[in-house]
Amino acid sequence: MMKTEELNLTKEWDKTFPKSEAVDHRKVTFVNHFGITLAADMYTPKHAAGKLPAIAVSGPFGACKEQSSGLYAQTMAERGFLTIAFDPSFTGESGGFPCAMHSPDIDMEDYQAAVDFLSVQENVDPERIGIIGICGWGGMALQTACVDTRIKATVTSTMYDMSRVAGNGYFDAADNEDARHQMRLAINAQRTTDYRKGNYARQGGVVDPLPEDAPYFVKDYYAYYKTPRGYHPRSLNSNDGWTVNTATSLMNMRLFTYAKEIRSAVLMLHGDNAHSCYMSRDAYADMVKDSKYADNKELYIIPGASHTDLYDGGEYDAIPFDKIEAFMKEHLK
């Protein structure tokens, strides 16, 4: 029998976005197959009747459900879906020790556990479940779609291939054996230090104060995570970041190995002004090349949008919620 660990869940509304009067909101918990209890916000359309299509949302990588994923979940609930935005294992209000740790295998299991939870809700149609993943969790959503046939539709937004970045560096600038070896040496030295000290060193979140000569994408992150626009005290990126040694599991694997075998529908969203856009373009190209299931796959590029514009819309309401709604309604009908 699965046991639920006791979580200390915040009772007040502490999101980075205003509460909608069109939906009901409550906190829920569920357990994954690693025995970790996950915390989530459930959003239900008011006056909804019958069994609803449902969507599980998570991301960005290092964010919490009070940020971007909650905005997506609440907005999709306004449009008729029952939704949950969940904190991944080891982050936010969810369980798991040590905090600020992660594993790609557990990341995928978190999505599958969210589908488990939605599948047994009395007001959910288990044949109409989709997922949305933002930033690094867009990559984890696509990876989960490779294995979980209960997922009928997947949306990735401003997607990061975290395994590619960990192994190759940004823009594949460190895609060589020596660079990876030096990183392995540093991470494994840190493991020894951590064990000796009895704690886990953190990478640090988004750099603060922001250097004047910081790259464009670092400024983009700062504008979201370190300002009132998106800062949250439980967000790793807004504060101390992940543990230093969390990168090894990502370096040692590659996501999307079986992406071209995904039979369910996939919509990939990205801004053409995002430093990360090449990740969605390449992942989409690999997914549809020589695939028998390319007809229900789409790459949708938003002109002028940066990476974090798809976190909260930025200054121009860049998130194409009409597009997401139409896609989900078509494939969760």
N, C-alpha and C positions, 0 to 999 in steps of 0.2 A: 504494500500500500504506500503510495506517495505521501510524504510528509511535507507540510508547508512550514518553513521557518518563519518566525515572527519578524515582520518588517516594521520599521518606524516610518509610517507614511504621513506626509504633510496633509493637514486637513484643509488649509486655506488655499485659495486660488493664487498660485505664485508663478504663473506662466509669463513668458515674454510677449504674449499677445492677449488681446481682450477676450473676455468670455462671451460666447455667443448665446443669445436668448432663444435661438431656434433649436437648440439641442439640449439634451440632458447629459450631465457629466457625473461620473463616479469613479473612484479608485477600485481596481481589481488586482488580484494576484493569481499566478499560475506557476506550475513547477515544470522544469524541463527534465530531460532524461538523465542529466548529471546531478539531479537532486537540488538544483539551485532554484530558489523562488524568485520570480520576476515580478516587478511592479509595473503596472500599466494604468493609463487613463482610458476609460471607455466613454465614447461619445455616441449617443443614440438620438436619431431624429425625434423631435417631440411629436406626439400623437401618431407615431408609426404603428402600423398594424401588420400582423402576419409575420412570415419569416423573411428576413431581410438579407440582401447581399452584404458581405462583411469584408473588411480590409484591415490588415495588420501593417503598422507603419513603424519604422525605426530609422535612426540616423540624425544627423551626420555622425561620422566616426569620431568619438570623443565628446559628443553632445549629450544632452539629456532630453527626456520627453517633454519637458517644459519649454523647449525651444522649437526647432523647425518641425520635428515629427508631430508634435502636438498640434501645430498650426495646420499641417496637412490633414491630420485625422479629424480635427474639428470641422474644417472646411468641407471635407468629403461627407461628413455626417450631415452637414447642412444640405447636402445634395442627395440625401436619401440612403446613405450607407451606414450600417453599424460599424464603428471603427474602434481600434485600440492603438494607442501609441505607447510603446513599451521601452523601458530602460533595459539595455542588454545586461547580461551577467557581469558582475563586478563593477557596475557603474550606476550612478544616480541612486535611486531608492531601492534598486534590486539587490539581491543577496550575492553571496560568493566571496571567498577570501583567497588571496589578498585583493583588496580593492584596486582598481585601475589596471587590472590585468585582462588579457583576452586571449582567445584561441580561435582560429577560423572554424574549427570543428564545432566548438561551443557556440560561435556566432550563428552558424547555420541551424544548429539545434534550437537556439532561441526562437528563430523564425518558425521552425516546425512546431515547437511547443505553443507558440501563439496560434498556429493553425489548429492544433489539438484543442486548445481552449475555445476558439471560436466555433469549432465544429460541433460542440456539445451544448451550445447556448440555445435555449428554447426558442428564441426569437431570431435565430440565424438559419439560413438555408445552407447546409454543409456542402452543397454542390455549387455554391456561388461565393467562393472565397478568393480574394486577391491579396497581394502584398505590394507595398511601396517601400523602396529603400532610397535614402538620400546620402550622397557623398560616398564614403567608404561602405556604408550599409546598402548603397545601391549595388555595389559589387557582391556583397553577401546575399542580397536578395536574388540576384541573377544566379549565383551559385546554388542557392536553395531551390530555385526553379528547375535546376538540372536534376534534382533527386526527388522532389515532392510533387507527385502527380495530383494531389488534392488542390494545388494552387492552379487556378484557371486563368489568372491574369497577373502579370508582374509589370510594375512601373519602376524604372530607375531614374533618379533625378540627379543631375550634376555628378554622375557616377565616378568613383575612384576605384581603380584596380589596386587594392592595397598590397597584394603580393608582388605586383610589378614594381611599384614604388619602393617597397622594402628591398627587393632584390636588385633593382637596376638604378635606383635613384630617380629624381625628377627628370622627366624628358629623356630617360634612359642614359643619362650622362655618366653613370657609374656602373654600366653594364659590362663588367669585366671581373675576372677571377680575383685579381689582387685587391680590388676595392671591396669585394664581398669578404675576402679573407680578413682584411683589416677590421671590418665591421664585426666579424665573428670574434676576433681577438678581443676587441673592446667590450662587447656584450658579455662574453664569458668571463673576462676579468671582473666585470661588474657583478656577475652572479656570485663569485667568490667573496667579494667585498660585502654584498648584501647578506650572505649567509653568516659571515663573521660578525657583522653589526646587528643582525637580527631584524632588519627592516629592508624595504625595497626602495631604492633610489628612483626618483621620478624624472621624466624627461623635461618637464616644464611645459606649460601650455603655449599659447600664442605669445610671441615675444612682446615684452612690455618693460620699459618704454619702447616705442617703435622707432628704429633708426631711420634717419632721413633717407639713407640710400637702400632701404629695404626693397626687395623685389616686389613687383606689382601684386603677385598673389599673396604675399605676406601682408601687405597693406589691406588687401581684400578681406583676409581672415580677421585682421585687427578690427576693421570697421564693423564686423559682426560680433565677434566673441568678447571684445574688450570695451565695448561702449554700451550705453543703455539700450541700444537697438537689439542686442542679443545676449548680453552677459547674464549668466546664471550661476549662483554659488555652487550648484552641484555638477556643473559642466566641467569635464576634464580640460577641454581646450580653453575655457575661460580662466582656468586656475593652474594647478600643478602638473597637468598632463598625465600621460600613461607612465607605467613603470618602464625603466630603461630597457630591461631584458624582454619586453613583450614583442620585440620585432623579430626574434629568431623563428617563431613558428610561421610567420608570413614569408620570411626569406626562403624557407625550406619547402615551399609548396607553390603551386600555381593554380589560380582560380580559372574557372570556365573551361576545363578540359573537355567536358561533354556538352557545352552550350549549344552546339548545332543539333543535338538530339532533343532539345526542349520542344515539346509538341504544343504546349500552351502558348497563349499570346504574350508578347513582350513589347512594351513601349519604352524607348530610351530617350530621355530628355536631356538636352545640354545647351548651354549658352555658347555662342561662337566666340565670345570674348573671354571665356574661361580658360585658364592655363591648363586645366584638366581635360579639355574637350577631346584631345587625341585619344584618351582612354576609352571614351564611349564610341568614337568613330572606329577604333581598331577592334574593340570587343564586338561591336555590331557586325563589322565586316567578317570577322572570324565566325560569328554565330550563323550567318546566312550563307556563307560560301559552301557550296556543294551540299547544302542542307535540303532535306525533303520537306521541311516545315518552315520555310521562309515567308510564306504568304501572310502569316499573322504576326510578323515582326516589323517594327518601325523604329527608325531613328529620326527624332524630331528636333531640329536645331532652332534655338530662339535667338534671333538677331540682336546683337548688342549686349546680351546678358553675360555677366561675370559668373564666377563659380558661386559666390555667396548670394547673388541675386535670386537664385533658385532655393535658397534657404527660407527667405521670408518675402520675396518679391522685390526687394531693393526699393529704389525710388520709382520704378515704373511698373509695379505689379507684374513682374516678369514670369511668375509661375503660371503656366497655362492650364488653370484648373478646368476650364471648359473642355480642353482636349483630354485631360485625365478622366473627367466624368464621362465623356462620350465613349472613351476606350473601355472603361470599366463597365459601363452599362451594356455595351455591345458584347463583351466577352463574359459577363456574369449574368446574362439574361436567362 
